[in-house]
């Protein structure tokens, strides 16, 4: 198993590869398609409850796709320096 610093470097280099760029292009195209769908008149013919549900699903998918594009950065952030979270539980220590 690689050390955390090695994993962070692998993720950083991986973001620059053609593979990741192709993935991001595909995600961007899907986001554009969803945006066009949301702006189209396809949903307007639906009853209000279905319109709301479909609209929320499209927005949720777009949000999820944007997070996917940032996933290498999210993972690298988890490899950061841990914060000192020592909690003093003794109320009489003060």
N, C-alpha and C positions, 0 to 999 in steps of 0.2 A: 504494500500500500504506500502510495506517495505521501510525503510530508505536506502539510497545509501550504507552506510557501511554494512547494513545487506545483501543487494543484492550482494555486492562484496564478502562477506563471503559465501553466498549460491553458487555463481558461483565457488569460489575456492574449496569448498567441493564437488560440483557437478563434477568437473574435475576428482576427485579421485574415482568416483563410477564405478561400473561394467557396468552400462548403457553407460556411456560416453566412456569407454574403448572398448565396443562392437561397438559403432558408429565409433570410430577411426579405429578399425580393418577393418570395412567394407569400410571406406574411403581409407585406405591404399591398400586394395585389388583392389579397383577400379583404384587407381593411378597406381598400378603395371600393371593392364590389359591395361590401356591406354598407358603406356610406351611400353609394348610389341607390341601393335597395331602400335604404331608410328615407332618402329624399324623393324616391319615385312615388307614383300614385298607386302602387300595388296594394298598399295597406289601407288606403283611404276607403275602399269599398267594404272593408271588414266591419263587423259590429264593434262597438267601442271597447268591450272587454278583450276581444281577440286582437284588436289594433294595439291596445296597451301591452298585452302580453308579447306579441311579436316584436313590437318596438323595443321592449325591455330586453328581449333575448338578443336582438341584433346589437344593442348597446353593450350588453354583457360580453358577447363574443368579441367585439372590437376591443374592449378593455382587456380581456384575457389575452388577445393576440399581441397587444402592445406590451404587456407584461412578459410574454414569451420572448419578444425581441430583446428585452433587457435582462433575461435570465442569467447570462454569464456574469453581468455586473452584480446581480443579486447574490449569486453564489460567491463571488469574490468578496463581497461585503461581509459575508459570514465567516470568512477566513481572517478578518481583521483582528486587531489586538483586543482580547477580552477586557471588558471593564471590570474594575475591582468592585465587586458587589458584596463585600462582607457586610452582613447585617448584624448589628448588636441587638440581641434579644433580651439581654438582662436589664430589667428596668431599674435595678438598684446599683448598676455600675456607674451611674452618673453622679 
